[in-house]
Amino acid sequence: MTGFLDRATPGVRGLHPYEPGKPLEELEREYGIRDAVKLASNENPLGPSPRVAPLLAEAMGELARYPDGNGFALKQALAGHHGVDTAQITLGNGSNDVLELVARVFLAPGREAVFSEHAFAVYPIVTQATGATARIAPARDYGHDLDAMAALIGGRTSVVFIANPNNPTGTWLGRQALLQFLEGVPPEVVVVLDEAYVEYVEAADYPDSLPWLARFPNLVITRTFSKAYGLAGLRVGYALSHPELAELFNRVRQPFNVNSLALAAAEVALGDQEHIRRALELNRSGMQFWETSCRRLGLDFIPSVGNFLCIDVGRSGPEVYQALLPEGVIVRPVANYGLPRHLRITIGLEDENRRAVAALERVLA
């Protein structure tokens, strides 16, 4: 033993590496399966806008050059799309990168972050890595209990993380409840509203948070091109906030943290809202199919407004996950989120959904 573990910072010593979903190639190699179905990582089964591939082929000629470190063109496009100033935008290598920037700026030993039980795994990771203390509010109906979260905010609280919709549960917060919560948060506490799945939401009471930026200078809205826009492999996300917050995030942001292909692809994808409409239609019909199938199989599920469904399989989720692998189906066990009997299943193409339901029915029989 080299003893390097003892030399690591206390927060890092207690961490375990984030475990991504099993890749298709690994499953097919391990089990000798072809045409496996991956419904584990909440990717858009349609892929990116058809406008993206030709642009990437053109951009390949400039790979020897560094990308625009300020992301001027993408920021201009985002500013126009959302009606904000470019000074309010922080670009990241996926929205995970932006969440880490928030933690690096505002969290440290002696400070606290508040988030919910069953919330996105990155919140406890970035909190612990910075040496800050996590204050975790018990969930209500698998979602955020804003009253419980508000009760945890104290003099040491620096950041509150809220996922709306939440991953992995798919739960969401309505406009009035979230607005009332923001009004009660001390102005020196930064509230991160993680909206990675916002493009999929059709709930009538889901809030349009963008106008709140002018009212709450402590609000940070994070979004991504990895989900509905189908660019998970290129890793590009962003934050919208008060310019003073964005300036702080840019102090610790790595130079060229978003590569040139990702910048170009995101700009083009943002301009193809018809593709987002098609993705939403596919997700709507796929969600209906999964909900109907769960009822037919007698399985409880958590109502979701994302592009995934969290299903109670009635027994060990990790064991059912393992049993599905030889069937050629990859889903996501969420025992690490405190949901040992649930599987999170991404809404796929029609044939993928049918194959996955059939496999699940065989495994549970």
N, C-alpha and C positions, 0 to 999 in steps of 0.2 A: 504493500500500500504506500502511495506517495504522500498521503496526508493532505491532499488538496481540498478534500471535503471540509476539513477543519479550517482551512484558510478562506473558504467561501464566506460571503456575508450571511448573517443568520437567516435572513429571509429566503435566500437561495438554497441554503442547506435543507430546508424542509419541503422544497418543491419537488414535484415529479414532472417530467416532460409531458407536454400536451400530446395526447394520442389522437392522431387524425384517423379518419375512416379508412378501412381496408381498401387498397387500390384494386381495380378490376384485374389488372395484369397479375397481381400476386394471387388472387383467388383462382384465376384460370390456370396459372402455373401449378398451384398447390394441389388442385383437385382434378386437373386435366379437363376443365370445362371450357366450352366455347360459348360466346354470346351470353355471358353472365349479365345480370341486371344489378346496377348500383343505385340504390335509393337511400344513401347514407349521409350525404353531405349537403343536401338542400341546394343542389345545382339546378339550373334551368335546363330541362331536358331538350328544349329547342336549340340550345346553344346560343351564341351571340347573334346579333343582327347580321343578315347576309351582306351588309355593306362593309363589315369589318375585314373579312379575309382579303379582298382586293387591296384595301388600304395597307394591311400588314405587309403584303408582298411588295408594295411600293416603298414602304418605310424600311425594309430590310437593307436597302442600299446605303442607309445612314448609320448602320450599327457601329461603325468605328468611332462615331462621335458621341460625346456625352449628351444625355437628354437635357431639355430645358429645365434647369433646377428649380425654377419658379412656376413651371407649368402654366405659362401665360395663356396659351390657347384654350386649354381645358378650363382654367379658371374663368376665362371670358364666357365660355359656353355655359358653365354652371351658374355664373352670375346672372346671365340672361334667362336661363331656365327657371331659376328660383326667385328672381327679383331681389338679389342681394348685391352688395359691393364685393369686388374681388378681394378686398382687404379682410373680408370676413371668412375667407375660405382657406383651409389648411388641407393639403393633399397628403395622402398616406399610402403606404404599400399594403393596401387593403385597409378596412376600417379598424382592424386589430392594431395596426401601426398607430393610428390616431389615438386609440384608447391608451396605448402605452405612453404616448406623448403627454396626455393629460396626467397620467400617473407620475411621470418623471418630473413634471413641473410642480405638481401640488401635493404629492404624497412622499412621506419620509418617516423615519422612526419618530414616534410621539404624535403622529397624525393618524386620522381614522378615515376609512371609506365605508359608506353604507350601501348595501345592496340586498337583494332578496334571495331567499332560499329558492333553489331550482333555477337560478338565473345563469346567464352566459358564463362559461368557465373562465374566460379571460379576466373577468373582474377580480376574482380571488387571486389569480396568478400575478397580475400587475400590482395588486395591493401588497401581497406578501413579498414579492421581489424587491419592492422599494423599502421594505422594513416597516411599513405602516400596519395598522391594526384593522382587521375586517370586522365590521358590525353587521351581522346577517339577520334580517328580519324574517320570521316565519312566514311562509306563503299562506295565502288565502285562496282556496279553490285552485291550487297549483299556480296562482299568479301573484303579482305584487300586492301586498297589503300596505297601502300608502300610509295609513294611520300608524301601523307598526314601524314603518320606516321613519316616519317623522319623529316618533318617540325616541329613536336611536340617535338623532342628530343632537350633538352637543358641542361644547367648546373646542374639542379637538377634531371635529369633523371638517374635512377639507373637500371631499368629493362624494357625491351620491350618484350611483350608476342605476339607470332605469332602462330596461329593454322593452320597447313597445313597437311591434309585438315581441313577446319574450321567446327566446330560444333556450331550451328545447320544447317548451310546453305549448307555444302558439297562442297563449293568452294575451289579452290586450287591455289597455286602460282607456276609458272614455274621456271625452274632452273636459267635462266639468270636474271630475275627480282629479285629473292631472293638473288642471289649472289651479284648483284650490290648493293642491299640494305645493306647487311652485310659489304661490303667493305666501305660503307659510315658511319657506326655506330662508334662512338668513342670507343676506345678499353677498356675504363673503364666502359662502359655500358654493362650489361649482356643481351644477347638476348636468350630468351627461345623459342625454336622451338618445339611446341607441336605436336607430330606425332602419336596421339592415334589411328588413322585409317590407318596408312601407309600400312599395309598388304593388304588392299583392293584396293589400287590405281593401276590403269592400264594406266593412262594418259602418253603419250609418253614424255611430257616435264616435268614430275614431277621429282624433283631432288633427287639424292642420296646424302643425307646430311652428311653421316658419314665421308667421306674424308675431309670435311670442319673443323672437330674438330682440326686437326693438323694446320690448317691455321688461325683459329679464336679462340684464347684462351678464349674469352668471350662468346662462344657459348655453350648453354646447350640444348641437345636434350632429350625430354621426350617421353616415350613409355609405353604401358600398355599390360597386359595379359587379360584385361577385355573384349576386343572386339573380334577380330578374333580368339584369343586363347580360348575364351569361359569360362574364369575363373572369371567372374564378381563377383560371390559370395564369392570368396576367397580373393579378393582385393590384387593384387600385380602389381606394376609398377616399373619403374626405369628411371634414368637419365644417360646420357652419357655426359661427359664434360672433361675439363682439370683437371688433378689430384688435383691442388690447389683449384679449385672450389669444387670438390667432398669432399675434406677434410673439407672445411667450412660447407658444407651441413651436414656432419656427426657429426659436433660439436653440432648441434641442433636437429639432428634426434633422436627420442625416441628409447631407447633400445628395442630390440625385436619388432620393428614396423611391421615386416612381420612374420606371424605365421608359424609354422613348416609345416602344411599341404599346405599352399600356396607356400612355398619355394619348396617343393617336387613336387607339381603339376606343377608349372611353369617350372621347369627343364625338366620334362618329356614332357610337351606340346611343349616346344621349339624344342625338338628333333623330333617331328612328323610334318614335313613340308608337308607331304602328306595330312594331315587333313586341313592345311591351304589352300592347293590347292583346296580341295573339297569345302571349305567355299567360296573361291573366285568364283568358278564356279557357285555355288548356288546363290551368290550375283549378279553375272553378269546377269543370266537369270531372276532373280527376279526384278532387276532394269529395264531391258527391258520391262517386263510385266507392271510395274508401270508406266513407261513413256508412253507406248502405251495406257494404260488405261486413263491416264490423258489427252492425246490428244483426245481420243474418248469422254471423258466427257467435253471437252472444258476448262480444268483447266491448268493454268500456273504452272510451277515448276522451281526450281533453279537447273540447271545441277549439279550433284553430283558425286564425286569419292569415297565417303564413302559407308557405308552400310545402308544408309537412304536417303530419298528424302524429301525435304521441299516444300510443295505444297500450292499454293494460292487457297483457297477454295471459294474466291469471297465474303465472308461475315465474320462475327466474328468467328475467329478460336476457341476461348474457347466455343462458343455456339455449334459449330459443334462437337467439342470434347465431350461435354456433351451429345449431341444427339446420338453419337456413343456408349456410354456406355451401354444403354439398349439393343443395338444390339450385345453386347458381344465383342466389339472391343475397345481396349485401344491404343490411339496414344498420341502424345505429342503436346499440344498447346505451341506456342513460342511467345506469346504476350509480355512476360517479356524480350525477346531479342529485342524488338522493331519491331516485325513482327506480328501485331494483326490479320491479315487475313490468316496466314499460319499455317499449321500443319506439324510437323516433323514425318515421318512415317518410321519405321525400315523395312528393307527388311526381310521378314520371309520365312518360308517354302512355297512351291507352294500353298497348300491348304489354308494356313493362308493369303497369299496375295489375293487369289481369294475371300475369305470370307470378307476380309476388303474392297476390291474394291466394292463388291456388297452392303455392308452396307453403304459405303460412297455414292454410287449412290442413294440408297433409301433415305438417310438423305437429300441429296441435291435436290432431285426431288421436 
